Amino acid sequence: MKKDVSIIGVDLAKQVFQLHGATGTGEVVFRKELSRRRFEEFI
């Protein structure tokens, strides 16, 4: 079952971005750690 992401949190660091996606009720859909290059591709 696909869940809609309502909230995306981004933690900025020097080398990586940490992403956290959640539904409107706070249920976690994904957690990712991406390099700057991968972050651009993801967005």
CHARMM internal coordinates of N, CA and C (Angstrom, degrees):
IC EDIT
DIST 1 N 1 CA 1.4448
DIST 1 CA 1 C 1.5198
ANGL 1 N 1 CA 1 C 109.02
DIST 1 C 2 N 1.3096
ANGL 1 CA 1 C 2 N 116.45
DIHE 1 N 1 CA 1 C 2 N 129.60
DIST 2 N 2 CA 1.4586
ANGL 1 C 2 N 2 CA 122.51
DIHE 1 CA 1 C 2 N 2 CA 178.89
DIST 2 CA 2 C 1.5226
ANGL 2 N 2 CA 2 C 109.79
DIHE 1 C 2 N 2 CA 2 C -82.66
DIST 2 C 3 N 1.3291
ANGL 2 CA 2 C 3 N 115.92
DIHE 2 N 2 CA 2 C 3 N 135.27
DIST 3 N 3 CA 1.4563
ANGL 2 C 3 N 3 CA 120.82
DIHE 2 CA 2 C 3 N 3 CA 178.90
DIST 3 CA 3 C 1.5149
ANGL 3 N 3 CA 3 C 109.04
DIHE 2 C 3 N 3 CA 3 C -113.33
DIST 3 C 4 N 1.3250
ANGL 3 CA 3 C 4 N 116.91
DIHE 3 N 3 CA 3 C 4 N 137.86
DIST 4 N 4 CA 1.4538
ANGL 3 C 4 N 4 CA 121.63
DIHE 3 CA 3 C 4 N 4 CA 179.85
DIST 4 CA 4 C 1.5192
ANGL 4 N 4 CA 4 C 110.52
DIHE 3 C 4 N 4 CA 4 C -80.03
DIST 4 C 5 N 1.3167
ANGL 4 CA 4 C 5 N 115.95
DIHE 4 N 4 CA 4 C 5 N 132.91
DIST 5 N 5 CA 1.4566
ANGL 4 C 5 N 5 CA 121.96
DIHE 4 CA 4 C 5 N 5 CA 177.08
DIST 5 CA 5 C 1.5203
ANGL 5 N 5 CA 5 C 108.12
DIHE 4 C 5 N 5 CA 5 C -87.09
DIST 5 C 6 N 1.3277
ANGL 5 CA 5 C 6 N 116.70
DIHE 5 N 5 CA 5 C 6 N 123.11
DIST 6 N 6 CA 1.4578
ANGL 5 C 6 N 6 CA 122.08
DIHE 5 CA 5 C 6 N 6 CA 178.75
DIST 6 CA 6 C 1.5206
ANGL 6 N 6 CA 6 C 112.38
DIHE 5 C 6 N 6 CA 6 C -105.61
DIST 6 C 7 N 1.3291
ANGL 6 CA 6 C 7 N 115.59
DIHE 6 N 6 CA 6 C 7 N -25.13
DIST 7 N 7 CA 1.4622
ANGL 6 C 7 N 7 CA 121.22
DIHE 6 CA 6 C 7 N 7 CA -175.12
DIST 7 CA 7 C 1.5221
ANGL 7 N 7 CA 7 C 108.65
DIHE 6 C 7 N 7 CA 7 C -130.48
DIST 7 C 8 N 1.3331
ANGL 7 CA 7 C 8 N 116.86
DIHE 7 N 7 CA 7 C 8 N 131.11
DIST 8 N 8 CA 1.4581
ANGL 7 C 8 N 8 CA 121.27
DIHE 7 CA 7 C 8 N 8 CA 173.04
DIST 8 CA 8 C 1.5202
ANGL 8 N 8 CA 8 C 107.64
DIHE 7 C 8 N 8 CA 8 C -124.90
DIST 8 C 9 N 1.3206
ANGL 8 CA 8 C 9 N 115.80
DIHE 8 N 8 CA 8 C 9 N 121.81
DIST 9 N 9 CA 1.4615
ANGL 8 C 9 N 9 CA 121.44
DIHE 8 CA 8 C 9 N 9 CA 176.02
DIST 9 CA 9 C 1.5170
ANGL 9 N 9 CA 9 C 108.79
DIHE 8 C 9 N 9 CA 9 C -103.57
DIST 9 C 10 N 1.3263
ANGL 9 CA 9 C 10 N 116.89
DIHE 9 N 9 CA 9 C 10 N 139.20
DIST 10 N 10 CA 1.4560
ANGL 9 C 10 N 10 CA 122.20
DIHE 9 CA 9 C 10 N 10 CA -179.45
DIST 10 CA 10 C 1.5277
ANGL 10 N 10 CA 10 C 108.75
DIHE 9 C 10 N 10 CA 10 C -127.02
DIST 10 C 11 N 1.3262
ANGL 10 CA 10 C 11 N 115.79
DIHE 10 N 10 CA 10 C 11 N 123.08
DIST 11 N 11 CA 1.4538
ANGL 10 C 11 N 11 CA 121.90
DIHE 10 CA 10 C 11 N 11 CA 175.39
DIST 11 CA 11 C 1.5238
ANGL 11 N 11 CA 11 C 106.93
DIHE 10 C 11 N 11 CA 11 C -103.08
DIST 11 C 12 N 1.3159
ANGL 11 CA 11 C 12 N 116.36
DIHE 11 N 11 CA 11 C 12 N 117.72
DIST 12 N 12 CA 1.4602
ANGL 11 C 12 N 12 CA 121.07
DIHE 11 CA 11 C 12 N 12 CA -177.39
DIST 12 CA 12 C 1.5217
ANGL 12 N 12 CA 12 C 110.26
DIHE 11 C 12 N 12 CA 12 C -90.06
DIST 12 C 13 N 1.3205
ANGL 12 CA 12 C 13 N 115.72
DIHE 12 N 12 CA 12 C 13 N 129.79
DIST 13 N 13 CA 1.4573
ANGL 12 C 13 N 13 CA 121.69
DIHE 12 CA 12 C 13 N 13 CA 175.88
DIST 13 CA 13 C 1.5295
ANGL 13 N 13 CA 13 C 107.64
DIHE 12 C 13 N 13 CA 13 C -131.07
DIST 13 C 14 N 1.3077
ANGL 13 CA 13 C 14 N 117.03
DIHE 13 N 13 CA 13 C 14 N 178.43
DIST 14 N 14 CA 1.4654
ANGL 13 C 14 N 14 CA 119.48
DIHE 13 CA 13 C 14 N 14 CA -177.40
DIST 14 CA 14 C 1.5170
ANGL 14 N 14 CA 14 C 112.86
DIHE 13 C 14 N 14 CA 14 C -68.53
DIST 14 C 15 N 1.3132
ANGL 14 CA 14 C 15 N 117.05
DIHE 14 N 14 CA 14 C 15 N -41.46
DIST 15 N 15 CA 1.4591
ANGL 14 C 15 N 15 CA 120.31
DIHE 14 CA 14 C 15 N 15 CA -174.06
DIST 15 CA 15 C 1.5247
ANGL 15 N 15 CA 15 C 114.60
DIHE 14 C 15 N 15 CA 15 C -107.60
DIST 15 C 16 N 1.3353
ANGL 15 CA 15 C 16 N 117.79
DIHE 15 N 15 CA 15 C 16 N -24.39
DIST 16 N 16 CA 1.4621
ANGL 15 C 16 N 16 CA 120.42
DIHE 15 CA 15 C 16 N 16 CA -174.94
DIST 16 CA 16 C 1.5286
ANGL 16 N 16 CA 16 C 110.69
DIHE 15 C 16 N 16 CA 16 C -138.41
DIST 16 C 17 N 1.3180
ANGL 16 CA 16 C 17 N 114.39
DIHE 16 N 16 CA 16 C 17 N 163.27
DIST 17 N 17 CA 1.4542
ANGL 16 C 17 N 17 CA 122.79
DIHE 16 CA 16 C 17 N 17 CA 171.34
DIST 17 CA 17 C 1.5222
ANGL 17 N 17 CA 17 C 106.64
DIHE 16 C 17 N 17 CA 17 C -114.22
DIST 17 C 18 N 1.3151
ANGL 17 CA 17 C 18 N 117.49
DIHE 17 N 17 CA 17 C 18 N 132.79
DIST 18 N 18 CA 1.4506
ANGL 17 C 18 N 18 CA 120.74
DIHE 17 CA 17 C 18 N 18 CA 174.64
DIST 18 CA 18 C 1.5159
ANGL 18 N 18 CA 18 C 107.38
DIHE 17 C 18 N 18 CA 18 C -105.49
DIST 18 C 19 N 1.3345
ANGL 18 CA 18 C 19 N 116.40
DIHE 18 N 18 CA 18 C 19 N 124.78
DIST 19 N 19 CA 1.4595
ANGL 18 C 19 N 19 CA 122.67
DIHE 18 CA 18 C 19 N 19 CA -176.61
DIST 19 CA 19 C 1.5170
ANGL 19 N 19 CA 19 C 110.41
DIHE 18 C 19 N 19 CA 19 C -112.10
DIST 19 C 20 N 1.3161
ANGL 19 CA 19 C 20 N 115.45
DIHE 19 N 19 CA 19 C 20 N 145.69
DIST 20 N 20 CA 1.4550
ANGL 19 C 20 N 20 CA 122.64
DIHE 19 CA 19 C 20 N 20 CA 178.80
DIST 20 CA 20 C 1.5281
ANGL 20 N 20 CA 20 C 106.36
DIHE 19 C 20 N 20 CA 20 C -138.45
DIST 20 C 21 N 1.3170
ANGL 20 CA 20 C 21 N 116.82
DIHE 20 N 20 CA 20 C 21 N 119.04
DIST 21 N 21 CA 1.4592
ANGL 20 C 21 N 21 CA 121.58
DIHE 20 CA 20 C 21 N 21 CA 177.96
DIST 21 CA 21 C 1.5109
ANGL 21 N 21 CA 21 C 110.69
DIHE 20 C 21 N 21 CA 21 C -111.52
DIST 21 C 22 N 1.3388
ANGL 21 CA 21 C 22 N 116.76
DIHE 21 N 21 CA 21 C 22 N 137.54
DIST 22 N 22 CA 1.4588
ANGL 21 C 22 N 22 CA 120.79
DIHE 21 CA 21 C 22 N 22 CA -177.77
DIST 22 CA 22 C 1.5205
ANGL 22 N 22 CA 22 C 110.49
DIHE 21 C 22 N 22 CA 22 C -141.91
DIST 22 C 23 N 1.3117
ANGL 22 CA 22 C 23 N 115.54
DIHE 22 N 22 CA 22 C 23 N 159.72
DIST 23 N 23 CA 1.4633
ANGL 22 C 23 N 23 CA 121.65
DIHE 22 CA 22 C 23 N 23 CA 174.76
DIST 23 CA 23 C 1.5327
ANGL 23 N 23 CA 23 C 108.12
DIHE 22 C 23 N 23 CA 23 C -79.47
DIST 23 C 24 N 1.3129
ANGL 23 CA 23 C 24 N 116.37
DIHE 23 N 23 CA 23 C 24 N 174.55
DIST 24 N 24 CA 1.4546
ANGL 23 C 24 N 24 CA 121.33
DIHE 23 CA 23 C 24 N 24 CA 177.95
DIST 24 CA 24 C 1.5165
ANGL 24 N 24 CA 24 C 113.56
DIHE 23 C 24 N 24 CA 24 C -62.03
DIST 24 C 25 N 1.3272
ANGL 24 CA 24 C 25 N 117.11
DIHE 24 N 24 CA 24 C 25 N -22.70
DIST 25 N 25 CA 1.4688
ANGL 24 C 25 N 25 CA 120.94
DIHE 24 CA 24 C 25 N 25 CA 179.13
DIST 25 CA 25 C 1.5243
ANGL 25 N 25 CA 25 C 112.37
DIHE 24 C 25 N 25 CA 25 C -91.84
DIST 25 C 26 N 1.3325
ANGL 25 CA 25 C 26 N 117.12
DIHE 25 N 25 CA 25 C 26 N -0.70
DIST 26 N 26 CA 1.4542
ANGL 25 C 26 N 26 CA 121.23
DIHE 25 CA 25 C 26 N 26 CA 177.98
DIST 26 CA 26 C 1.5099
ANGL 26 N 26 CA 26 C 115.23
DIHE 25 C 26 N 26 CA 26 C 94.61
DIST 26 C 27 N 1.3177
ANGL 26 CA 26 C 27 N 118.21
DIHE 26 N 26 CA 26 C 27 N 1.87
DIST 27 N 27 CA 1.4647
ANGL 26 C 27 N 27 CA 121.54
DIHE 26 CA 26 C 27 N 27 CA 178.64
DIST 27 CA 27 C 1.5293
ANGL 27 N 27 CA 27 C 109.33
DIHE 26 C 27 N 27 CA 27 C -71.36
DIST 27 C 28 N 1.3303
ANGL 27 CA 27 C 28 N 116.95
DIHE 27 N 27 CA 27 C 28 N 128.12
DIST 28 N 28 CA 1.4625
ANGL 27 C 28 N 28 CA 121.92
DIHE 27 CA 27 C 28 N 28 CA -177.24
DIST 28 CA 28 C 1.5249
ANGL 28 N 28 CA 28 C 110.21
DIHE 27 C 28 N 28 CA 28 C -69.40
DIST 28 C 29 N 1.3356
ANGL 28 CA 28 C 29 N 115.77
DIHE 28 N 28 CA 28 C 29 N 129.61
DIST 29 N 29 CA 1.4665
ANGL 28 C 29 N 29 CA 121.60
DIHE 28 CA 28 C 29 N 29 CA 176.67
DIST 29 CA 29 C 1.5259
ANGL 29 N 29 CA 29 C 109.66
DIHE 28 C 29 N 29 CA 29 C -102.62
DIST 29 C 30 N 1.3310
ANGL 29 CA 29 C 30 N 117.37
DIHE 29 N 29 CA 29 C 30 N -40.58
DIST 30 N 30 CA 1.4603
ANGL 29 C 30 N 30 CA 120.34
DIHE 29 CA 29 C 30 N 30 CA 177.21
DIST 30 CA 30 C 1.5205
ANGL 30 N 30 CA 30 C 111.19
DIHE 29 C 30 N 30 CA 30 C -155.13
DIST 30 C 31 N 1.3266
ANGL 30 CA 30 C 31 N 113.87
DIHE 30 N 30 CA 30 C 31 N 157.53
DIST 31 N 31 CA 1.4672
ANGL 30 C 31 N 31 CA 123.89
DIHE 30 CA 30 C 31 N 31 CA 170.38
DIST 31 CA 31 C 1.5172
ANGL 31 N 31 CA 31 C 105.86
DIHE 30 C 31 N 31 CA 31 C -137.90
DIST 31 C 32 N 1.3191
ANGL 31 CA 31 C 32 N 116.07
DIHE 31 N 31 CA 31 C 32 N 128.56
DIST 32 N 32 CA 1.4630
ANGL 31 C 32 N 32 CA 120.33
DIHE 31 CA 31 C 32 N 32 CA -178.08
DIST 32 CA 32 C 1.5164
ANGL 32 N 32 CA 32 C 110.12
DIHE 31 C 32 N 32 CA 32 C -139.35
DIST 32 C 33 N 1.3130
ANGL 32 CA 32 C 33 N 115.87
DIHE 32 N 32 CA 32 C 33 N 150.28
DIST 33 N 33 CA 1.4512
ANGL 32 C 33 N 33 CA 122.66
DIHE 32 CA 32 C 33 N 33 CA 170.08
DIST 33 CA 33 C 1.5196
ANGL 33 N 33 CA 33 C 106.23
DIHE 32 C 33 N 33 CA 33 C -119.96
DIST 33 C 34 N 1.3259
ANGL 33 CA 33 C 34 N 116.79
DIHE 33 N 33 CA 33 C 34 N 118.70
DIST 34 N 34 CA 1.4549
ANGL 33 C 34 N 34 CA 121.05
DIHE 33 CA 33 C 34 N 34 CA -173.70
DIST 34 CA 34 C 1.5226
ANGL 34 N 34 CA 34 C 111.44
DIHE 33 C 34 N 34 CA 34 C -125.90
DIST 34 C 35 N 1.3280
ANGL 34 CA 34 C 35 N 115.70
DIHE 34 N 34 CA 34 C 35 N 145.51
DIST 35 N 35 CA 1.4601
ANGL 34 C 35 N 35 CA 120.22
DIHE 34 CA 34 C 35 N 35 CA 171.80
DIST 35 CA 35 C 1.5236
ANGL 35 N 35 CA 35 C 108.47
DIHE 34 C 35 N 35 CA 35 C -70.15
DIST 35 C 36 N 1.3123
ANGL 35 CA 35 C 36 N 116.46
DIHE 35 N 35 CA 35 C 36 N 167.98
DIST 36 N 36 CA 1.4691
ANGL 35 C 36 N 36 CA 119.54
DIHE 35 CA 35 C 36 N 36 CA 179.37
DIST 36 CA 36 C 1.5336
ANGL 36 N 36 CA 36 C 110.99
DIHE 35 C 36 N 36 CA 36 C -57.86
DIST 36 C 37 N 1.3097
ANGL 36 CA 36 C 37 N 116.81
DIHE 36 N 36 CA 36 C 37 N -42.27
DIST 37 N 37 CA 1.4712
ANGL 36 C 37 N 37 CA 120.81
DIHE 36 CA 36 C 37 N 37 CA -179.83
DIST 37 CA 37 C 1.5286
ANGL 37 N 37 CA 37 C 111.08
DIHE 36 C 37 N 37 CA 37 C -63.71
DIST 37 C 38 N 1.3173
ANGL 37 CA 37 C 38 N 117.48
DIHE 37 N 37 CA 37 C 38 N -46.57
DIST 38 N 38 CA 1.4776
ANGL 37 C 38 N 38 CA 121.74
DIHE 37 CA 37 C 38 N 38 CA 179.78
DIST 38 CA 38 C 1.5183
ANGL 38 N 38 CA 38 C 111.17
DIHE 37 C 38 N 38 CA 38 C -65.50
DIST 38 C 39 N 1.3419
ANGL 38 CA 38 C 39 N 116.64
DIHE 38 N 38 CA 38 C 39 N -33.91
DIST 39 N 39 CA 1.4542
ANGL 38 C 39 N 39 CA 120.56
DIHE 38 CA 38 C 39 N 39 CA 178.20
DIST 39 CA 39 C 1.5291
ANGL 39 N 39 CA 39 C 110.71
DIHE 38 C 39 N 39 CA 39 C -60.86
DIST 39 C 40 N 1.3301
ANGL 39 CA 39 C 40 N 116.50
DIHE 39 N 39 CA 39 C 40 N -45.13
DIST 40 N 40 CA 1.4735
ANGL 39 C 40 N 40 CA 120.98
DIHE 39 CA 39 C 40 N 40 CA 177.30
DIST 40 CA 40 C 1.5169
ANGL 40 N 40 CA 40 C 110.80
DIHE 39 C 40 N 40 CA 40 C -59.29
DIST 40 C 41 N 1.3204
ANGL 40 CA 40 C 41 N 117.90
DIHE 40 N 40 CA 40 C 41 N -42.53
DIST 41 N 41 CA 1.4606
ANGL 40 C 41 N 41 CA 121.81
DIHE 40 CA 40 C 41 N 41 CA 179.59
DIST 41 CA 41 C 1.5300
ANGL 41 N 41 CA 41 C 110.89
DIHE 40 C 41 N 41 CA 41 C -66.61
DIST 41 C 42 N 1.3359
ANGL 41 CA 41 C 42 N 116.55
DIHE 41 N 41 CA 41 C 42 N -39.27
DIST 42 N 42 CA 1.4629
ANGL 41 C 42 N 42 CA 121.38
DIHE 41 CA 41 C 42 N 42 CA -178.66
DIST 42 CA 42 C 1.5245
ANGL 42 N 42 CA 42 C 111.39
DIHE 41 C 42 N 42 CA 42 C -64.99
DIST 42 C 43 N 1.3286
ANGL 42 CA 42 C 43 N 115.93
DIHE 42 N 42 CA 42 C 43 N -43.80
DIST 43 N 43 CA 1.4608
ANGL 42 C 43 N 43 CA 120.99
DIHE 42 CA 42 C 43 N 43 CA -178.29
DIST 43 CA 43 C 1.5068
ANGL 43 N 43 CA 43 C 108.97
DIHE 42 C 43 N 43 CA 43 C -75.17
END
COOR INIT
IC SEED 1 N 1 CA 1 C
IC BUILD
